[in-house]
Amino acid sequence: MYRLTNEQYLDLYYYMRLTREFEETILKLYRQGKIVGGAYTGNGNEATAVGSAFALEKHDYLFPMHRDMGAHLVKGQTLRNLMLQHLARGNSLSKGRDGTGHYADPPLRIYGNISHLGAMVPMACGVALASKLRREGSVVLTYIGDGGSNVGDIHEALAMASVQRLPLVLIIENNQFAYSTPVAKQKAMEKYSDRAMGYGMPGFTIDGTDIEEVYQVCKQAVERARRGVGPTLIESVTMRMHGHSAHDGADYVPKELLAEWRKKDPVERIERTLIERKVLTPSVKAQYEEKIQATLDDAVRFAVESPYPPGEEAVVGVYAE
Ligand SMILES: Cc1ncc(C[n+]2csc(CCOP(=O)(O)OP(=O)(O)O)c2C)c(N)n1
């Protein structure tokens, strides 16, 4: 068991709330026509993204997917940068070339996400191999959705990671749907973690709405990888509470299913736990709310006032000089 202090628990709460509020703001900006392209949220996935990244050290690597906003934040990404990225501004990390999380930030050791499902896991594997050869003592954490987990690249990456005992942790985010395809139509085995046995690595299935469980299992996997024992596969069971992206009303998701999962809302769960433990008093909660609002207002203002990239820059960096 890795004991979480009250202070760490409040950090988890802060990042989960910040993620939720940030993504709600993104949806508003999308509806106002200020975001071109897609707007994805990880509503329902906050505990998985935040709790897993919280298990990393500064010198570890993160390869997040499109539901993992909280992981970016925990790894040290600023709200300003994330807002610039979503609004495709010229001073964003991808220099306005793409939105959402398609950027890399080498100083923070954040790489990804790669839009082509499955393609990022072999890359994460390569970084894990490099880190091992350099004896860095760093761990690589990456993610894939339930649908994406069926892409062949994942199989190749996990086969190599297990044989080479690479310091890799892969989280399969089983959020019940891959776009409109329910998990029952994607797999014949009971659990995604059952696949781990075929690679000779440990596999766990966890409640992805329970921050404590996510953190404990991820921390153990990360430290196991750091000791050089090898990779771990973790299936985190959650629900995609919004449509695939902001344009998708998700009418194909049964209302009763959403109502059932709403009771397990991860942000409300951590809030209830901290109130019961008397860690989150009304005044502490008010302080967090104020801090989150101020951080958000600053990021929106900064991004909206930032210019788009000049047209001529579209070809910069495309061809070798
Ligand atoms: C190889 C590939 N096929 C299709 C797509 C289009 N696509 C992007 S996300 C997505 C659904 C992914 O579902 P899942 O992996 O379960 O993740 P979720 O979005 O549910 O979190 C699809 C089909 C893609 N990006 N890459």
The ligand as a Tripos MOL2 file, in Angstrom:
@<TRIPOS>MOLECULE
LIG
   26    27     1     0     0
SMALL
NO_CHARGES

@<TRIPOS>ATOM
      1 C1         -6.6460    3.2800  -36.6400 C.3       1 LIG1
      2 C2         -7.7810    4.2080  -36.4000 C.ar      1 LIG1
      3 N1         -9.0400    3.8500  -36.7230 N.ar      1 LIG1
      4 C3        -10.0880    4.6850  -36.5220 C.ar      1 LIG1
      5 C4         -9.8770    5.9200  -35.9700 C.ar      1 LIG1
      6 C5        -11.0580    6.8810  -35.7340 C.3       1 LIG1
      7 N2        -11.3970    6.8830  -34.3090 N.ar      1 LIG1
      8 C6        -10.8390    7.7740  -33.4710 C.ar      1 LIG1
      9 S1        -11.3050    7.5320  -31.8900 S.2       1 LIG1
     10 C7        -12.2900    6.2190  -32.3180 C.ar      1 LIG1
     11 C8        -13.0380    5.4430  -31.2610 C.3       1 LIG1
     12 C9        -12.0730    4.9370  -30.2450 C.3       1 LIG1
     13 O1        -12.7160    4.1760  -29.2610 O.3       1 LIG1
     14 P1        -11.9000    3.6870  -28.0120 P.3       1 LIG1
     15 O2        -10.5600    3.2070  -28.4250 O.co2     1 LIG1
     16 O3        -12.7700    2.7390  -27.2750 O.co2     1 LIG1
     17 O4        -11.6610    5.0140  -27.1690 O.3       1 LIG1
     18 P2        -12.7490    6.0400  -26.6100 P.3       1 LIG1
     19 O5        -12.8880    7.1050  -27.6900 O.co2     1 LIG1
     20 O6        -14.0130    5.3050  -26.3640 O.co2     1 LIG1
     21 O7        -12.1610    6.5680  -25.3760 O.co2     1 LIG1
     22 C10       -12.2350    5.9800  -33.6760 C.ar      1 LIG1
     23 C11       -12.9610    4.9060  -34.3740 C.3       1 LIG1
     24 C12        -8.5440    6.2840  -35.6460 C.ar      1 LIG1
     25 N3         -8.2490    7.4690  -35.1020 N.pl3     1 LIG1
     26 N4         -7.5260    5.4070  -35.8500 N.ar      1 LIG1
@<TRIPOS>BOND
     1     1     2 1
     2     2     3 ar
     3     2    26 ar
     4     3     4 ar
     5     4     5 ar
     6     5     6 1
     7     5    24 ar
     8     6     7 1
     9     7     8 ar
    10     7    22 ar
    11     8     9 ar
    12     9    10 ar
    13    10    11 1
    14    10    22 ar
    15    11    12 1
    16    12    13 1
    17    13    14 1
    18    14    15 2
    19    14    16 1
    20    14    17 1
    21    17    18 1
    22    18    19 2
    23    18    20 1
    24    18    21 1
    25    22    23 1
    26    24    25 1
    27    24    26 ar
@<TRIPOS>SUBSTRUCTURE
     1 LIG1         1 GROUP 0 **** ****
